[in-house]
């Protein structure tokens, strides 16, 4: 009988990885790292038949090269934009490991082996892996992100990866209903809450931008290179204010624009990106601080990237604002700032005079949309991963009549 083993992401957000043994094939579904501590998932035993990669973000892709380092020689399946973005993020992760004195989890040649073994999939297409058939569906999370349905031995197992069921400025929503799913392995990052209305969040960001600029200040938007940089650019580009892009988000946007099918409206993105000013070298940063503007820059959790420079230069200015728009992992500089009001990083321990606000622009689905998804899809079993409150959510689902599980890392569940 088919069986899954949770290798990472059990009762935690991050380092997601699931081993699916169908009886004839062995699949790895994502193989990520914990982005703050670089913790790895449990190592699966070789041989394996395929890796299915849902998207590029490091909590899903970050240890795929480690499988090749361990001796895996098979293929990894993902979209073209996922592979290009993964290459960018994985090489940057190597630099960060080196800078932090961490023994490398893999080497550049392991990334190259991953790239050599890539199999590009497309939305709506099917892939044959041994006797299994793998369906590919858009997950609506970030450009290139997919959900997989593995058909094997008369069972249908769906792995959502990260998923989003609402349209955003950047992405079209994922479908809510799928047929004859025996086991649904789903992210549950926000199983405990609902997000605010997207239009309200967008309106609030525009309002802050206008208030800050009219007050002769600078709006800082520390953000993730993949997905969020492009989303914020689309929300703000038509206000008519100068927008500067700094950090890896520039390259990530260029990659995404080479895959028009990966976003909701490629022409809008090209227009917004074309209007934005790009910081090509660090010496340009000082010059932009003399006039009101918007700066969109990495890193999203304040741990690295150019954002540290801007905070050092602007933290005393009460007319400046910083908006944090993404999930802040425990222990990150961003989480500490939100929890304590203090910015502690790179030799600084300060309470910024600039205004700091958090706005929820999550690209993950939330509680009510998950419930709607489960009711419409009606899977035989629901396995909750990539969430730190999954046991409570599993109990709620059981009271509703669903066969729901909240496994810990290392747990096995029969399909």
N, C-alpha and C positions, 0 to 999 in steps of 0.2 A: 504494500500500500504506500502511495506517495507520502512524504514526510518533509516538514521544514525544521530547520534548526536556526535559532536566533543567534547570530554571531556578533551583532552590535545593534544599538538602538532600542534594546529592550528596557523599558521603563526609564528612558533617558532620551534627550534630544541630541542627535548627532551620531557620528560614526555608524551609520546605518549599514547593515549587511545581513542578508538572509541566505542560508543554504537551502535549496529546494532539490530533493532527491525524488525523482518521479518513479523510480523503479527501473528505468532504462537510461535516463540522463541525470547528470548532476549540474545544477545551475547555481551560480552566485548572483544574487540580486543586489546590486550596489556593493561597494566595499569602501566605506569612508573612514575619516578620522575625526576625532574630537578636536575642533579647531583651536581651542585655547591650550589644551595640555598635550596635543598630538597623540593622545591615546589611540591605539589601534583596535580593530575588532579581533575577535577570536580567529585564529588561523584555521582554515579548513584543510582537511586532508586531501591530498592529490591522489588520483587524477580528477580533473573537472572537465566538463564538456563545453561550457560557455559561461561568460560573464555578461549579464544584462545590465547596462548602465543607464539609469533613468535620466540623469542630467549631470552638469559639470561641477556643481558646487562641491567643495572639498569634504563636507560631511557625508557625501555620497560617493565621490570619486577618489578621495585622497589617498587610499591605500591600494588602489588597483595596480599600480606599478610594483607594489610589494608582492603581489601574487606572482608576477613574472620573475621577480628576484628569487622567489621561493621555488621556481622551477615550472610554473605553469607555462604551457606553450600554445594554448588554444586561442580562440578568438574572443574579442569583446565587442558587443553589439550596442550601438547608440547612434544618434543622429549626427550628421556632419558638423553642425554647429556645436553640439556637445563635445565632440572630439577636439575641435579647434580651441574652444574655451578651456577644456580640461588641460590641454597642453600648456596654455598660458598660466593657469592657476597652479598646476603641479610644479612647473619650473620656479614660479615665485615662491611656492612653499619650500622648495629645496633651499632657496636663498635665505628664507626666514629661519629654517632649521640651522643653517650654518651660522647666521648672525647671532642666534641665541645659544650657540654652543651645544646644540643637540646632535647626537650621532645620527647621521642620515638614515631614514627609514628605507630608502631606496636610492638609486643613483640615476644620473641622466640617461644612461644607456637602458635602464629599465623603463623609463618613460618612452624612449624611442622604440623599444620592443612592443610596448602597448600600442603605440601609433602604427607600427608595422602590422600588427595583428587586428586592426580595427575592421569591423564590418558595419558599413553605414546602412541604417534602417530609415524608413520613411513612414510618416503618418498614414494609417489606413492599409498598410501592406502587411504581409505575413512572411515570416522567416522559418525555414525548416532547419532544425537542429537535431540530427539523428532522427528518431521517430516522433519527436515533439514538433508542434507547430506553434510559433510565437506570434501573437498579434501585437501591433504597435498602435497606440492611441495617444493623442496629445493630452498632457496633464494640465495645461494652462498655468504652469508655475513660473518658469523662466524660458527664454528662447531655447528651443530644442528639447525641452523636457517631455518625457513620455511616461505613460503607464504601460505595463506589459501584461498580456494574458497568455499564460502557457497552457496549451492543450496537450495532455499526455495521458495515456492509459485511461481514457474515458473520463478524465477529470479536467476541470478548468480552474486554474489558479490565477488570480489577478493580483499584481503588485503595483500599487499606485505610484511609488516614489513619493515626491512631494506633489500635492495636487491643489488646484484652486477652481472653484465652481462659479466665480463671478468674472465678468469682463473687467479688465483694467485698461488704462490708457495704452499699455504695451501689449497685453496678451488677450486672446479670446479664451473664454471659460472652457473648462473640460466638460465633457458629457456627464450627466448625472445617473444615467441608467445603462446597465449592462445585463446581458442575458446569461442565465444558467451558470452562475459563478459558484463553484463548490467551496472555495476558500478565498476570502478577500484579505490580503495583507495590506493594511492601510496606515499611512502616517496619521498621527493624532496630536500634533504639536499644540494645537489650540482646542483640544477637546473640552477644556474647562471654561471657555468663554466665547463670546461672539465679537467680531470686529465691528467698529463703527461703520456707518454707511460710507462707502468709498467717496461719494461726491462731497460729503461733509469734510472728510479728511483733506481732499484736494482743495476745497474752498478755504479751509483753515490755513493750509500752506501758502496759498496765494495771498491771503490776508496778512500773514506774517511777513512775507516778502515785501508787500507794499508798505507796511508799517516801518520795516527796517530801512528800506531804501529811502523813503520819504523823511526818515529821521537821520539821514546822511550816514547810515551804517552799512555793514556787510553781513549778509546772510551766509552762514557756513552750513553746508549739508554733507556731513560725513556719511559715506554710503558704500554699499557693496558694488563691486565693479560689474557684476553680472546681474542684470534684471533691474535693480533699483536705480542705478545711475541713469539708465534709459527712461525709466518710469518718471523720475523727478524732472528730467529734461523735458519730457513731453508735457508735463503738467504746467511748467513755468515758462516755456519758451515764447509763448505769445503775449506775455505781459509787457514786453518791450524793454526790459531791464538787461544790462550787460550780464551775461552768464559765462563763467570760466569753468572749464573742465580741467581737472588735474589728476594725475595718477593713472592706474591701470584701467579705469573706466573708459579712457579714450580708445585704447587698443581693443578692449572688449566690445565697444560700440561698433568699431570698424569691422570686427569679425561678424557680429550679428547682422550688420547691414549687407554682408555678402551672402546671407541666407534669407531672402525676402519672405519665404514661406514661414519663417520661424516667429514672426510677429504679426500683430493685428493690422497695422497700417505702415508699411515700409516707407511710403512717401512722406508721411508726417515725421517719422523718425529721421529720415535723411534731411528734411528741412530744418528740424530742430538742431540736429548735430551740425549742419552747415552754418547756422547762425551763431553757434556757441564759439567762444574763443578757447583755444587749446594751449595749455601751458606745456611747452616742449622741454624746458630745462629749468632747474631750480632758480637760476638768476632772474627769471621773469616774475617770480612770485612777489617780490617786494614792490614792484611797480604797480601792481593791480590793487594794492591796499590803500592807495591815496584817494580813491573815489568809491562811491556806493556801488555795490555789485553783489552778485550771487556766485558763490564758489561751491561746485559739486566735486567732491574729492574722496578718495579712499583714505582711511579704511573705515568700514561700517561700524566696527566696535571700538574704534579709536586706538587700537593697539599698534598700528604702524601706518605706513603711507604718509603722504604730505600733510594730513590733517594736523599732526603735531606742530608743524611749523606755523600754521595759521592760528592755532590756539595760543601758542607762545606770543605771537605778535598782537593778538586781538583780545585776549582774555580780560584786560583792564577796561575795555571800552563798553560802557553801558548801552550805547546805541547799536551794538552788534548783537546778533542772535545766532544760536546754533540749534538746529532741529535734528534730533535723532529719530530716524524713521524705521529702524530695523530691530529685530530681536537681539538682545544683549546677553550673551552667554555669561553664566556665573564666573566671576574672577576676571572678566575683561575690564579694561579701562572705562569703557562706556557704562557697564553695569555699576561699577563703583561710583561713577559720577552721578548716575541717576539715584542710587541708593543713599549717598552721603553728601552730594552737592559739591564734592571735591574732585578735581582733576589731578590724578597721581600717575605721572608717566615721564620718562626721560628726564629725570632730575627735578621735575616740578611737583609740588604738592600745594595746590592753590584752590581757592574758592573763586571761580570766575565771576567777574562783574557782568559779563555779557549774559543775556537771557538764554536759558537752556530749556527747551521744550521737547517732549516726545510726541510724535504723531504716528498712529498705527497704519502703515502701508503694507501690511503683511501680504505676501504672495502665497501663504498657506490658507487652506480652508479652515472654517471654525466649527463650533459645536452644532449649531442648527443645520448648517449645510451638510455636515457629516450624517446627521440623523436622516435628512432628506435623501441623501445618497444611499444609505442602507435600506431605507424603506422602498425606494424605487428599484434597487438592484436585487435586494432580498437574497443575499448570499447564504450558503449553507453554514459557513463559519466565518467569523470576523476575528482577525488577529491584529491587535493594536500595537504599533511600534512608533518610534520617533516621537515620543511624548513622555513627560515626566509625571503625568497624572493618569496614566492608563488604567491602573487597577480600579479607581473610582468610576471611570467611564465605562469599563467593562461591566461593573455591577449595575450601572444605570441601564445599559443595553440588555442585560439579562432580564431585568424587571420588565423590559419592553417585549421580551420574547425572543431576542436574538441569542444565538450561541456564540458568545464573545469571550475572547481571551486577552490577557495582558501579560505576556510571557516576559521573563527576565532573560538576560543574556545566558546562553547555554541551554535554554529550554527547547524541547522538541515537541511538535504537535503533528498528529496524523491528519492528512487531508481527508 
